[in-house]
């Protein structure tokens, strides 16, 4: 969205919030608010929100916003939503590719392959993933770090042990991704801030 523009649309889904085991919000008159540089947010009819912290939605008179973490869980229909509402215009396209990827850590090559998967995700740079068969998995150890992507699912991390050194969270994978990202299952991608990474993806001028 351009910075001065706020886009508001009716959200044709039942939205519920649960706190302490009780449903505290249950609405089918929700608006979805889009602003530049932010994930979408719910705007809820003010009369349907009580007993919770809320702020008036300045772009939609009569509606309020509720802080995401003020409840224990949010649901669209009967599916729990994590992190923030999903943008219905966000895409994750996973395409098999022959793009070359080389990954090195502390002078040791972890990946050198043309068997890759390119992930094109809305508003993000393209990223290469590789199957574990293309990785020196004998040099990787599972990390305790976990994150969550509303579009891809739960993300697990991997650390590299090179000699006596352990380099934390150099790679990540989605072991059981959400249905729209199924091709990503068990594939790994690498953090170019923690490893030396070379590829032939196009870059911005």
C-alpha positions as CSV (number, residue, x, y, z in Angstrom):
1,X,0.0,0.0,0.0
2,X,1.2,3.6,-0.7
3,X,2.1,5.2,2.7
4,X,-0.9,7.7,2.8
5,X,-3.4,5.0,1.9
6,X,-5.3,2.7,4.2
7,X,-7.3,0.0,2.4
8,X,-10.3,-1.4,4.2
9,X,-12.4,-4.4,3.1
10,X,-15.2,-6.5,4.5
11,X,-13.7,-9.8,5.8
12,X,-16.2,-12.5,4.9
13,X,-15.1,-14.9,7.7
14,X,-16.3,-15.6,11.2
15,X,-13.6,-14.3,13.6
16,X,-13.3,-15.5,17.2
17,X,-11.0,-14.8,20.1
18,X,-10.5,-17.0,23.1
19,X,-9.1,-16.1,26.5
20,X,-8.9,-18.4,29.6
21,X,-10.9,-21.0,27.7
22,X,-13.8,-18.7,27.0
23,X,-14.9,-17.1,23.7
24,X,-14.5,-13.3,24.2
25,X,-15.0,-12.2,20.6
26,X,-17.3,-13.8,18.0
27,X,-18.0,-11.7,15.0
28,X,-19.1,-12.0,11.4
29,X,-18.9,-8.2,10.7
30,X,-15.1,-7.9,10.7
31,X,-13.1,-5.5,8.6
32,X,-9.6,-6.2,7.4
33,X,-7.3,-3.2,7.5
34,X,-4.3,-2.9,5.2
35,X,-1.5,-0.3,5.9
36,X,1.9,0.1,4.3
37,X,4.7,-2.0,5.9
38,X,2.3,-3.7,8.4
39,X,0.5,-7.0,8.4
40,X,-3.3,-6.8,8.1
41,X,-5.3,-6.2,11.2
42,X,-8.8,-6.9,12.3
43,X,-11.3,-4.1,13.0
44,X,-14.2,-5.3,15.1
45,X,-17.6,-3.7,15.7
46,X,-17.2,-1.7,19.0
47,X,-20.4,-3.1,20.3
48,X,-19.1,-6.7,20.0
49,X,-16.0,-6.1,22.2
50,X,-16.2,-5.8,25.9
51,X,-13.9,-6.6,28.8
52,X,-10.8,-6.3,26.6
53,X,-8.3,-3.7,25.9
54,X,-9.2,-2.0,22.6
55,X,-8.5,1.2,20.6
56,X,-10.9,3.0,18.2
57,X,-10.0,2.3,14.6
58,X,-9.6,5.8,13.2
59,X,-10.1,4.6,9.6
60,X,-13.4,2.9,10.4
61,X,-15.7,4.8,12.8
62,X,-17.7,2.5,15.1
63,X,-14.9,-0.2,14.9
64,X,-12.1,-1.0,17.3
65,X,-8.8,-2.9,17.2
66,X,-7.8,-5.4,19.9
67,X,-4.1,-6.1,20.6
68,X,-3.2,-9.5,19.2
69,X,-1.6,-10.7,22.5
70,X,-4.4,-9.6,24.7
71,X,-6.2,-12.9,24.1
72,X,-4.9,-16.5,24.1
73,X,-5.9,-17.4,20.5
74,X,-7.6,-16.1,17.4
75,X,-9.7,-18.2,15.0
76,X,-11.0,-17.7,11.5
77,X,-13.9,-20.1,11.3
78,X,-12.4,-23.1,13.2
79,X,-8.8,-22.6,12.2
80,X,-6.4,-21.0,14.7
81,X,-4.5,-18.1,13.2
82,X,-1.0,-17.4,14.6
83,X,1.1,-14.2,14.5
84,X,-1.3,-11.9,12.7
85,X,-4.3,-12.2,10.2
86,X,-3.2,-13.6,6.9
87,X,-3.2,-11.3,3.9
88,X,-5.6,-12.8,1.3
89,X,-3.4,-11.3,-1.4
90,X,-0.2,-12.9,-0.1
91,X,1.3,-15.7,-2.2
92,X,4.0,-18.3,-1.6
93,X,5.0,-19.9,-4.9
94,X,7.5,-22.8,-4.7
95,X,9.1,-23.7,-8.1
96,X,11.6,-26.4,-8.9
97,X,14.7,-24.9,-10.3
98,X,18.2,-25.6,-11.6
99,X,19.6,-22.4,-10.0
100,X,23.0,-22.9,-8.5
101,X,23.5,-22.6,-4.7
102,X,26.7,-22.8,-2.7
103,X,26.8,-22.5,1.1
104,X,30.0,-22.3,3.1
105,X,30.5,-22.1,6.8
106,X,34.0,-21.5,8.3
107,X,35.6,-22.6,5.1
108,X,33.5,-25.8,4.9
109,X,31.0,-26.4,2.1
110,X,27.6,-27.4,3.2
111,X,25.8,-27.1,-0.1
112,X,26.9,-27.1,-3.8
113,X,24.0,-28.0,-6.0
114,X,21.8,-27.1,-9.0
115,X,18.9,-29.0,-7.5
116,X,17.0,-26.2,-5.8
117,X,13.6,-24.9,-5.0
118,X,12.9,-21.2,-5.5
119,X,10.4,-19.6,-3.2
120,X,8.7,-16.4,-4.5
121,X,6.8,-14.8,-1.7
122,X,4.9,-11.5,-1.9
123,X,7.0,-8.5,-0.9
124,X,10.1,-10.6,-0.2
125,X,13.2,-11.4,-2.2
126,X,13.2,-14.8,-3.9
127,X,14.9,-17.4,-1.8
128,X,16.5,-20.8,-2.6
129,X,15.7,-23.9,-0.6
130,X,17.4,-27.3,-1.0
131,X,16.4,-30.9,0.0
132,X,18.3,-32.4,2.9
133,X,19.9,-34.8,0.4
134,X,21.8,-31.8,-1.1
135,X,23.1,-30.7,2.4
136,X,26.0,-31.9,4.6
137,X,23.4,-32.9,7.3
138,X,26.2,-34.6,9.2
139,X,27.5,-31.1,10.1
140,X,24.1,-29.7,11.2
141,X,22.3,-30.1,14.5
142,X,18.7,-29.2,15.4
143,X,18.4,-25.9,17.3
144,X,15.9,-25.2,20.0
145,X,14.8,-22.0,18.1
146,X,11.3,-22.0,16.7
147,X,9.4,-19.3,14.8
148,X,6.1,-19.2,13.1
149,X,5.1,-17.8,9.7
150,X,1.3,-17.3,9.1
151,X,1.8,-18.4,5.5
152,X,4.3,-21.3,5.8
153,X,3.9,-22.6,9.3
154,X,6.2,-23.5,12.1
155,X,9.9,-23.0,11.3
156,X,12.7,-25.1,12.8
157,X,16.3,-24.0,12.9
158,X,19.6,-25.8,12.4
159,X,23.1,-25.0,13.8
160,X,26.4,-26.0,12.1
161,X,29.1,-27.8,14.1
162,X,32.5,-27.2,12.3
163,X,35.3,-28.8,14.4
164,X,34.9,-27.5,17.9
165,X,32.8,-24.5,16.9
166,X,29.0,-24.4,16.9
167,X,27.4,-21.7,14.7
168,X,23.9,-21.1,15.8
169,X,20.8,-21.1,13.6
170,X,22.5,-21.0,10.2
171,X,19.6,-22.6,8.5
172,X,15.9,-23.2,8.8
173,X,13.2,-25.6,7.5
174,X,9.5,-26.2,7.6
175,X,9.1,-29.8,8.6
176,X,5.3,-29.8,8.3
177,X,4.3,-26.6,6.4
178,X,0.8,-25.3,5.8
179,X,-1.0,-26.8,2.8
180,X,-0.2,-23.9,0.4
181,X,3.5,-24.4,1.1
182,X,3.7,-28.2,1.0
183,X,6.6,-28.3,-1.5
184,X,8.8,-26.7,1.2
185,X,8.5,-29.7,3.5
186,X,11.9,-30.6,5.0
187,X,13.8,-28.3,2.6
188,X,16.4,-26.0,4.1
189,X,17.3,-22.4,3.5
190,X,20.4,-20.6,4.8
191,X,20.9,-17.2,6.6
192,X,23.2,-15.1,4.4
193,X,24.1,-13.1,7.5
194,X,25.6,-16.3,9.2
195,X,27.0,-18.2,6.2
196,X,28.8,-17.4,2.9
197,X,26.1,-17.9,0.3
198,X,26.5,-17.7,-3.5
199,X,23.6,-18.2,-6.0
200,X,22.5,-17.0,-9.4
201,X,19.2,-15.5,-8.4
202,X,18.6,-12.0,-10.0
203,X,19.3,-9.1,-7.6
204,X,17.9,-5.6,-7.5
205,X,20.0,-2.9,-9.2
